């Protein structure tokens, strides 16, 4: 059975707008953005076995070697109300991965703003991009990369943050296409609650390092020790400084956590 045959069987019940699979592609997000501009419907999916120009937040390179990872991007057509909560779409994808790996008895978390952790190591990342027309987004592209077998993890010298794979954490091989189906089903369920307070509560329940002191790098690469309290309804990270002041961050990076 070919990969396309396997995907057809898994994706058929999910009622996607459309889907396409590429043995090799530059970037699934770039392909999905182009497809969206050509009119791809809501829930159109781009999958690739290999990415030669995959990227993460801040134009960082995301390594995707053949047969090792889930490399995918979804075209979504958000409602006017959904666009007002643009920041939640990153959590939408991350929470879907978290729920999907629960079937493997794994507990994952969201490392704000867009990383997915297993055993405090990065297993995946999310990149959301939009086609803006003024204050309105004609379409969103939600890109995801998830390490599946152990050989998906780059060598340590190429890592900014410790990494792992689903297979490593589970202790056995994992079918990436079956996991894909679970992720997409979870995304549909979470999207139905995207505008509700319960969505933010779920986000906070899976927020990595909550109530822990971390080293945070903010704009201009200013680093300081702060405690993570929560994310707010706009997806901002609420932090406590050493002097007790509370600050809300819209951008930045968690460099490390203190025991």
C-alpha positions as a printed NumPy array, in Angstrom:
array([[  0.   ,   0.   ,   0.   ],
       [  1.372,   3.424,  -0.946],
       [  1.524,   6.374,   1.433],
       [ -1.256,   8.017,  -0.569],
       [ -3.449,   4.915,  -0.137],
       [ -2.814,   4.913,   3.612],
       [ -3.597,   8.615,   3.877],
       [ -6.781,   8.241,   1.841],
       [ -8.03 ,   5.624,   4.28 ],
       [ -7.165,   7.705,   7.353],
       [ -8.316,  11.095,   6.045],
       [-11.534,  10.072,   4.283],
       [-13.677,  10.078,   7.481],
       [-12.382,  13.5  ,   8.58 ],
       [-14.318,  15.603,   6.057],
       [-11.369,  17.802,   5.111],
       [-11.802,  20.566,   2.553],
       [ -9.057,  18.955,   0.46 ],
       [ -5.623,  17.436,   0.973],
       [ -2.398,  16.86 ,  -0.878],
       [  0.74 ,  14.873,  -0.134],
       [  4.25 ,  15.694,  -1.351],
       [  7.219,  13.316,  -1.076],
       [  9.414,  16.443,  -1.055],
       [  8.43 ,  20.079,  -0.641],
       [ 10.265,  23.251,   0.301],
       [  7.867,  24.257,   3.081],
       [  4.363,  22.967,   3.773],
       [  3.443,  26.441,   5.048],
       [  4.605,  28.09 ,   1.828],
       [  2.657,  25.577,  -0.24 ],
       [ -0.446,  26.042,   1.949],
       [ -0.209,  29.857,   1.717],
       [ -0.05 ,  29.627,  -2.077],
       [ -2.955,  27.178,  -2.118],
       [ -4.976,  29.471,   0.159],
       [ -4.367,  32.378,  -2.226],
       [ -5.739,  30.157,  -5.012],
       [ -8.919,  29.534,  -3.04 ],
       [ -8.241,  26.394,  -0.982],
       [-11.285,  25.732,   1.226],
       [-11.376,  25.605,   5.018],
       [ -9.571,  22.535,   6.419],
       [ -7.327,  21.993,   3.386],
       [ -4.279,  19.974,   4.393],
       [ -0.736,  19.906,   3.003],
       [  1.484,  16.985,   4.027],
       [  5.1  ,  16.26 ,   3.188],
       [  7.496,  13.419,   3.847],
       [ 10.521,  15.7  ,   3.496],
       [ 10.871,  19.469,   3.837],
       [ 13.912,  21.172,   2.397],
       [ 13.052,  24.672,   3.647],
       [ 10.83 ,  24.085,   6.673],
       [ 10.839,  26.887,   9.214],
       [  9.758,  27.737,  12.697],
       [  9.227,  30.946,  14.624],
       [ 11.657,  33.723,  13.762],
       [ 12.547,  32.071,  10.426],
       [ 14.401,  29.283,  12.237],
       [ 15.013,  26.158,  10.201],
       [ 12.974,  23.06 ,  11.056],
       [ 14.666,  19.829,   9.983],
       [ 12.341,  17.259,   8.344],
       [ 14.059,  14.164,   7.006],
       [ 12.238,  11.485,   5.033],
       [ 10.09 ,   9.151,   7.085],
       [ 10.829,  10.755,  10.437],
       [  8.265,  13.416,  11.243],
       [  4.826,  14.806,  10.73 ],
       [  5.254,  17.876,   8.536],
       [  1.861,  19.425,   7.874],
       [  0.022,  22.685,   7.299],
       [ -3.699,  23.377,   7.431],
       [ -5.505,  26.136,   5.579],
       [ -8.252,  27.55 ,   7.786],
       [-10.851,  30.164,   6.877],
       [-11.525,  31.887,  10.197],
       [-14.746,  33.62 ,  11.081],
       [-14.717,  37.302,  12.05 ],
       [-14.989,  36.287,  15.692],
       [-12.15 ,  33.76 ,  15.414],
       [ -9.805,  36.372,  13.919],
       [-10.165,  38.478,  17.073],
       [ -8.489,  35.578,  18.915],
       [ -5.71 ,  34.99 ,  16.402],
       [ -3.199,  34.02 ,  19.116],
       [ -5.324,  31.029,  20.09 ],
       [ -4.703,  29.197,  16.824],
       [ -1.177,  28.294,  17.911],
       [ -2.566,  26.755,  21.088],
       [ -5.291,  25.042,  19.022],
       [ -2.673,  23.015,  17.168],
       [ -0.526,  22.379,  20.236],
       [ -3.474,  21.193,  22.332],
       [ -4.512,  18.837,  19.536],
       [ -1.069,  17.214,  19.552],
       [ -1.195,  16.984,  23.349],
       [ -4.564,  15.218,  23.248],
       [ -3.431,  12.894,  20.457],
       [ -0.376,  11.646,  22.366],
       [ -2.502,  11.017,  25.471],
       [ -3.661,   7.839,  23.705],
       [ -0.031,   6.697,  24.014],
       [ -0.082,   7.403,  27.781],
       [  2.089,  10.472,  27.245],
       [  1.634,  13.845,  28.929],
       [  2.75 ,  16.783,  26.818],
       [  2.779,  20.512,  27.528],
       [  2.904,  23.83 ,  25.696],
       [  6.135,  25.789,  26.055],
       [  4.879,  29.286,  25.35 ],
       [  4.398,  30.485,  22.738],
       [  4.554,  27.675,  20.173],
       [  6.558,  24.617,  21.25 ],
       [  5.258,  21.227,  22.392],
       [  7.196,  19.434,  25.118],
       [  7.431,  15.806,  26.221],
       [  9.469,  15.177,  29.364],
       [ 10.478,  18.866,  29.218],
       [ 12.067,  18.355,  25.793],
       [ 10.798,  19.764,  22.515],
       [  8.886,  17.227,  20.423],
       [  7.189,  19.615,  18.04 ],
       [  6.408,  23.17 ,  17.08 ],
       [  3.646,  25.272,  15.566],
       [  3.876,  28.16 ,  13.106],
       [  0.718,  30.142,  12.282],
       [  0.769,  32.568,   9.362],
       [ -2.029,  34.674,   7.912],
       [ -3.028,  36.426,   4.714],
       [ -4.153,  39.783,   6.126],
       [ -6.456,  42.209,   4.33 ],
       [ -6.372,  45.202,   6.64 ],
       [ -7.596,  43.972,  10.031],
       [ -9.167,  40.852,   8.519],
       [ -7.479,  37.528,   7.806],
       [ -8.669,  35.964,   4.577],
       [ -7.019,  32.705,   5.599],
       [ -4.732,  31.213,   8.198],
       [ -2.123,  28.546,   7.712],
       [ -1.421,  26.443,  10.786],
       [  1.86 ,  24.614,  10.322],
       [  3.023,  21.79 ,  12.58 ],
       [  6.118,  19.664,  12.845],
       [  6.255,  16.69 ,  15.226],
       [  9.213,  14.341,  15.73 ],
       [  7.958,  10.741,  15.549],
       [ 10.84 ,   8.17 ,  15.551],
       [ 14.072,   8.825,  17.488],
       [ 16.053,   9.601,  14.331],
       [ 13.831,  12.633,  13.725],
       [ 15.749,  14.499,  16.438],
       [ 18.626,  16.631,  15.123],
       [ 22.101,  16.231,  16.587],
       [ 22.656,  18.188,  19.833],
       [ 24.907,  20.791,  18.219],
       [ 22.004,  21.816,  15.971],
       [ 19.538,  22.306,  18.82 ],
       [ 18.591,  25.523,  20.612],
       [ 16.599,  23.547,  23.187],
       [ 16.729,  19.854,  24.225],
       [ 14.587,  17.723,  21.904],
       [ 12.925,  14.312,  21.845],
       [ 10.512,  12.27 ,  19.735],
       [  7.136,  10.652,  20.36 ],
       [  8.714,   7.229,  19.844],
       [ 11.436,   7.952,  22.396],
       [  8.918,   9.065,  24.987],
       [  6.538,   6.156,  24.301],
       [  9.308,   3.551,  24.252],
       [  8.026,   1.967,  21.043],
       [  7.434,   2.784,  17.379],
       [  4.503,   5.083,  16.576],
       [  2.511,   5.212,  13.344],
       [  2.76 ,   8.842,  12.291],
       [ -0.242,   8.711,   9.966],
       [ -2.528,   7.274,  12.64 ],
       [ -1.3  ,  10.031,  14.957],
       [ -2.07 ,  12.549,  12.204],
       [ -5.697,  11.408,  12.164],
       [ -5.925,  11.778,  15.943],
       [ -4.445,  15.286,  15.78 ],
       [ -6.902,  16.443,  13.131],
       [ -9.889,  15.072,  15.038],
       [ -8.69 ,  16.852,  18.17 ],
       [ -8.216,  20.112,  16.247],
       [-11.838,  20.015,  15.094],
       [-13.039,  19.488,  18.65 ],
       [-10.879,  22.268,  20.082],
       [-11.815,  24.703,  17.324],
       [-15.454,  24.363,  18.379],
       [-14.453,  25.828,  21.768],
       [-11.926,  28.387,  20.468],
       [-13.99 ,  31.426,  21.507],
       [-14.892,  30.09 ,  24.939],
       [-13.222,  30.65 ,  28.304],
       [-12.838,  26.886,  28.598],
       [-10.298,  27.004,  25.767],
       [ -8.004,  29.336,  27.731],
       [ -8.447,  27.229,  30.865],
       [ -7.401,  24.155,  28.903],
       [ -4.39 ,  26.06 ,  27.57 ],
       [ -3.345,  27.001,  31.088],
       [ -3.846,  23.456,  32.328],
       [ -1.194,  22.334,  29.835],
       [  1.15 ,  25.321,  30.16 ],
       [  4.726,  24.178,  30.751],
       [  6.6  ,  25.519,  33.797],
       [  3.525,  27.13 ,  35.333],
       [  4.342,  28.496,  38.799],
       [  8.041,  27.866,  38.115],
       [ 10.913,  30.311,  37.802],
       [ 12.338,  30.498,  34.3  ],
       [ 14.924,  32.487,  32.364],
       [ 13.017,  34.604,  29.877],
       [ 14.437,  36.444,  26.875],
       [ 12.341,  39.397,  25.79 ],
       [ 12.6  ,  41.809,  22.864],
       [ 16.15 ,  43.029,  22.433],
       [ 17.387,  39.76 ,  23.991],
       [ 17.074,  41.132,  27.524],
       [ 17.165,  38.129,  29.841],
       [ 15.681,  37.988,  33.31 ],
       [ 14.509,  35.479,  35.848],
       [ 10.722,  35.421,  36.204],
       [  7.93 ,  33.13 ,  37.341],
       [  5.292,  31.903,  34.881],
       [  1.779,  32.486,  36.201],
       [ -0.552,  31.829,  33.24 ],
       [ -1.629,  32.941,  29.793],
       [ -4.44 ,  35.481,  29.507],
       [ -7.402,  35.532,  27.121],
       [ -5.263,  37.197,  24.445],
       [ -2.539,  34.569,  24.665],
       [ -0.086,  36.852,  26.46 ],
       [  2.23 ,  35.22 ,  28.978],
       [  1.709,  36.568,  32.493],
       [  4.947,  36.622,  34.467],
       [  6.057,  37.688,  37.918],
       [  9.345,  39.531,  38.189],
       [ 11.783,  39.105,  41.068],
       [ 10.486,  42.322,  42.666],
       [  6.921,  40.986,  42.594],
       [  5.7  ,  43.088,  39.668],
       [  3.414,  41.359,  37.181],
       [  4.068,  41.785,  33.448],
       [  2.304,  40.55 ,  30.32 ],
       [  4.492,  39.457,  27.4  ],
       [  3.312,  39.263,  23.794],
       [  6.63 ,  37.948,  22.51 ],
       [  9.803,  36.403,  23.85 ],
       [ 11.324,  33.029,  24.592],
       [ 11.674,  30.717,  27.571],
       [ 15.345,  29.791,  27.62 ],
       [ 15.388,  27.454,  30.601],
       [ 13.533,  26.525,  33.769],
       [ 14.987,  26.435,  37.254],
       [ 14.439,  23.414,  39.49 ]])
